[in-house]
Amino acid sequence: MNPTIRKAVPLVVAAAVLAAGYYAWLQLNARDETPGLVSGNGRIEAVEVDVATKLAGRVAEILVREGEFIKAGQPLARMQLDSLQAQRDEAQARYQQALHNVAGAQARVALRESDHQAAQALVTQRESELDAAQRRLARSETLFREGASSGQELDDDRARVRSVEAALAATQAQVRAAAAAVNAARTEVTAAQSAVVAAKASTARIDADIVDSELKAPRDGRVQFLLAQPGEVLGGGGKVLNMVDLSEVFMSFFLPETVAGRVALGSEVRVLLDAAPQFVIPAKVSFVASTAQFTPKTVETASERQKLMFRVKAQIDRELLLKHLEQVKTGLPGVAWVKVDPQAAWPERLTVKVAQ
């Protein structure tokens, strides 16, 4: 080969590489500089829920498998109930005992009220006796002054009056004591009734704990991971499984500070997933961070010079998700295109294309 030609070949190859690189750079910048649109890389996420036990205990059984679709209210797992059932039996026994105590206290009130009424009747009797004794004493005094009665009779009548007065005072004290006994008995009734309420509340609380020992799905979704197995002992709040709500799926991505301020809530978004680039998924901006943050290591940005980024969430349409629940996967990377100019038109490559 001619030496001159041999020297020119590398130059031609280098020129071709540079030309191809320049063309790719032009294409990339042309895509990134689509008027009225901005893009950011991110990953598909969904609302995740950790289903956990309310109380410490042993897992009796797991009723679902990983990957299984579940409905809101569906039983997912059950905890052992032996301890709670024993506590409920004890609370029921205390409740019955409290009811008996109320009946006993009410009977004592009736007894004390009867004693009080008897004491009041005795006071009436003593008052009548005192009145009779005072009248007799008055007659004795008159007869003594007239000389028709002896001094001994007068002294006897005076002693009888003092005796009846003392008896009346004692009976009145009995009335007061009986009234106090009635009040005390009524207090016992109130205390016994409070014990009934407390025992009933304890039973209701334990019943609620028994109901909570059957773990149910808080919403429709799919089981992601089983975090416990039957026979394991968990503390209060111990996680049994993790589920994801595939009807609330969004892409989280980051935009530079120079762009994020132009993104409004409700702005149209088009999502392209690396795993399915042939589809263009419609979404809307549902969240824009109010403060900037450093770009996470798992997210690549178009400009390495942009250090502060704003997190943005693009919510995918719920009706669309419900039609394709079997195909929805979280963690998939992709690109989100956001329309920052409402008047801008979507280019052909970003028109909606979804699986049928």
C-alpha angles and dihedrals in degrees: 000000000000109000091226091054091045090056093047096053096074090047091052091048092049091049090051092051092049091048092051092048092049091050091050090048090051091049092048094049091045089056095045093047097054103148113256094007134098130182139206135183119240148136136260113256136176139195107279125198127194109213106212138174117256095213134034113264149111122294108242100185144345112222101190139052132227111275094022119137113234137191128226110273094020113140110250104173142351132219125214112271103194095105094043092047090053090049090051092051089051092049091049091051090051089049092054091046090051090052090053090048090054091052091048092048091049090051090052090051090054090049093049091047089053090051089049092051091048090051091050090051090051090051089055089050092049091049090052091049090049091051091051092047092049091050090049090049091052091053091046091053091050092048091046092054090049091049092242094115136046126245090243092063090049091052091048092052092048090051090049091055093050090048093051091046090054091048090049092051091049092049092049088053088052089053091053091047091049091050090051089049090053091052091048091050091049089052088054089053091053091048092048091049090050089053088053091053092047093049091048091050091050090053091049091049092051090047088054090050090050090052090047090052087074102073112215133190110264091206143355113288148106131286110245105176138003106222098182138032133214111283096030117126113226131190123232107296092019111160117241101176144346122233134184129212104224092188090070104054126153141165118240114207139155132240128191119257091251090062106030093072090064094053114097129194110266094028114151117258135189118204123204117188122208089223093054110023091163091071127073111200121203119227142154133229108259100168140024119183114245093213131044122246139185115274111261115244092242093060122077119207131206092235120043088195091069105087101166115062135178120227115233130187123208112199115213116222111272095217090054091050093050089056093054105033092135091058098044113111129175125220095039113142123226148131128278119206115202126198106224093171111060089203094055119106124227112247119238093259090058099048113123114276116168134167115268 
